[in-house]
């Protein structure tokens, strides 16, 4: 996997999308989405460290999308910074109440890079748990859709990290079933792991 953090930029305005990418691309891996539905597809297949989210978008607004993410265990921890063209107190208040980790007023500038860096640094304590939750989510989707390459890659990664006895025991079973293409059983065990919240115990340091 890349050592760079991965930033997902979601904005229906292609000019703003490209401007943000240009500023952040030298430092981060970038994924782009023009809608919430496109962003969701990316989240189902890519580990994301931070989301830059436009407040006003058609179909599903940024405020609606962050509400969806904050109610999903796999993405509850992922930091979200809003991009907004309207820096009014009402919009900013709604953004912060929604669970956002900050905001940047468009048009974007080098301030965006500083905000992203600061936000990532402030969310380090939940990184290991967050990564595991995202991997389990993506693994679950990969098993349900028969994406063997993605599933096996994630299984290999999960085998290399030690969390705790209960989590590691179930992860070993999950990985074994994936390599044997027993996806339905692997999905059951992923659900069991998430239900029992064994991942709440901190990762064991090397």
C-alpha positions in Angstrom: 0.0 0.0 0.0 1.1 3.6 -0.6 2.8 5.4 2.3 0.9 8.6 1.4 -2.4 9.4 3.0 -5.3 9.1 0.7 -7.7 12.1 0.4 -11.2 11.8 -1.2 -12.4 15.1 -2.7 -16.1 15.2 -3.4 -17.4 18.2 -5.3 -19.9 18.6 -8.2 -17.9 21.6 -9.5 -15.1 20.3 -11.7 -13.2 23.5 -11.4 -13.1 23.3 -7.6 -12.4 19.6 -7.8 -9.3 20.1 -10.0 -8.1 23.1 -7.9 -8.1 21.1 -4.7 -6.4 18.2 -6.5 -3.7 20.4 -7.8 -2.9 21.8 -4.3 -2.9 18.4 -2.6 -1.6 16.0 -5.2 2.2 16.6 -4.5 1.6 15.4 -0.9 -1.2 13.0 -0.9 -2.8 10.3 -3.0 -6.1 11.7 -4.4 -9.4 10.2 -5.3 -12.0 12.4 -7.0 -15.8 12.2 -6.9 -18.4 14.5 -8.5 -21.3 13.2 -6.3 -22.0 11.4 -3.0 -23.0 8.2 -4.9 -19.6 8.2 -6.7 -17.9 8.9 -3.4 -19.7 5.9 -1.8 -18.5 3.6 -4.6 -14.9 4.8 -3.9 -15.3 4.2 -0.2 -16.4 0.6 -0.9 -13.1 -0.1 -2.6 -10.4 2.3 -1.3 -9.0 3.1 2.1 -9.6 6.8 2.7 -7.8 8.8 5.4 -9.8 12.1 5.0 -12.7 13.4 3.0 -13.0 16.9 1.6 -16.7 17.3 1.0 -18.7 20.1 -0.8 -21.6 21.3 1.3 -24.0 22.0 -1.6 -24.4 19.2 -4.2 -27.4 17.9 -6.2 -29.2 14.7 -5.3 -27.5 14.2 -1.9 -25.9 17.2 -0.2 -22.7 17.2 1.8 -24.7 17.6 5.0 -26.8 14.6 4.2 -23.8 12.5 3.1 -21.8 13.2 6.3 -24.9 12.2 8.3 -24.9 8.9 6.5 -21.2 8.4 7.1 -21.4 9.3 10.8 -24.1 6.6 11.3 -21.9 4.0 9.6 -19.4 2.3 11.9 -16.9 1.8 9.1 -16.7 5.5 8.4 -17.7 7.2 11.6 -14.1 7.9 12.4 -13.0 9.3 9.0 -12.3 13.0 9.3 -14.4 15.2 7.1 -13.5 18.8 6.1 -16.3 20.7 4.3 -15.7 22.9 1.3 -18.1 25.7 1.0 -18.7 28.7 -1.2 -20.8 30.3 1.4 -19.0 31.0 4.6 -22.1 32.3 6.5 -22.5 31.6 10.1 -25.6 29.5 9.4 -23.8 27.2 7.0 -20.7 26.9 9.2 -22.8 26.1 12.2 -24.7 23.3 10.4 -21.4 21.9 9.1 -19.8 21.7 12.6 -23.0 20.3 14.2 -23.1 17.6 11.5 -19.8 16.1 12.8 -17.4 17.8 10.4 -13.8 18.3 11.6 -13.6 21.7 10.0 -14.2 23.7 6.8 -12.5 25.6 4.1 -14.1 28.4 2.2 -13.8 28.2 -1.6 -12.1 29.1 -3.8 -9.5 26.9 -2.3 -5.9 28.0 -1.7 -2.8 26.8 0.0 -4.8 27.1 3.3 -6.4 23.8 2.2 -3.1 21.9 2.5 -2.6 23.3 6.0 -6.1 22.4 7.1 -5.7 18.8 5.8 -2.4 18.4 7.5 -3.6 19.7 10.8 -6.8 17.5 10.7 -4.9 14.3 9.9 -2.5 15.0 12.8 -5.4 15.6 15.2 -7.1 12.3 14.3 -4.1 10.0 14.8 -5.4 8.2 17.9 -8.2 6.5 16.0 -6.1 5.5 13.0 -5.5 1.8 13.7 -9.1 1.1 14.7 -10.3 3.1 11.8 -8.2 1.3 9.2 -9.4 -2.1 10.5 -13.0 -1.0 10.2 -12.6 0.3 6.7 -10.8 -2.9 5.7 -13.5 -5.0 7.1 -16.1 -3.0 5.2 -14.3 -3.2 1.9 -13.6 -6.9 2.5 -17.3 -7.5 3.1 -18.2 -5.7 -0.1 -15.5 -7.6 -2.0 -16.8 -11.0 -0.7 -20.4 -10.1 -1.6 -19.5 -9.1 -5.1 -17.0 -11.9 -5.8 -14.0 -9.6 -6.2 -11.4 -12.2 -5.3 -8.3 -10.1 -6.0 -9.4 -7.4 -3.7 -10.5 -9.8 -1.0 -7.3 -11.8 -1.1 -5.1 -8.7 -1.0 -7.0 -7.4 2.1 -6.8 -10.9 3.7 -3.0 -10.9 3.3 -2.8 -7.4 4.9 -5.0 -8.4 7.8 -2.9 -11.5 8.5 0.2 -9.4 9.1 -1.3 -7.1 11.9 -1.9 -8.2 15.5 -4.8 -6.7 17.4 -5.9 -9.0 20.3 -6.6 -12.7 20.8 -10.4 -12.5 20.0 -10.0 -10.3 16.9 -7.0 -12.2 15.5 -8.7 -15.6 16.0 -11.7 -14.5 13.9 -9.5 -12.7 11.3 -7.5 -15.9 10.8 -10.8 -17.8 10.1 -12.0 -15.1 7.8 -8.7 -15.1 5.8 -8.7 -18.9 5.6 -12.3 -18.9 4.2 -11.4 -16.2 1.7 -8.5 -18.1 0.3 -10.8 -21.1 -0.1 -13.4 -18.9 -1.8 -15.9 -19.6 0.9 -17.2 -16.0 0.7 -20.6 -16.6 2.4 -18.9 -18.0 5.5 -16.3 -15.2 5.5 -19.2 -12.7 5.4 -20.8 -14.3 8.4 -17.5 -14.1 10.4 -17.0 -10.5 9.4 -20.5 -9.7 10.7 -19.7 -11.6 13.9 -16.5 -9.6 14.4 -18.3 -6.3 13.9 -21.2 -7.4 16.1 -19.0 -8.4 19.0 -16.9 -5.2 18.6 -13.7 -7.1 19.3 -11.8 -4.5 17.3 -12.5 -2.0 20.1 -9.4 -3.5 21.8 -6.3 -1.6 20.7 -3.8 -3.0 18.3 -0.8 -4.8 19.8 2.4 -2.9 19.1 5.1 -4.7 17.3 
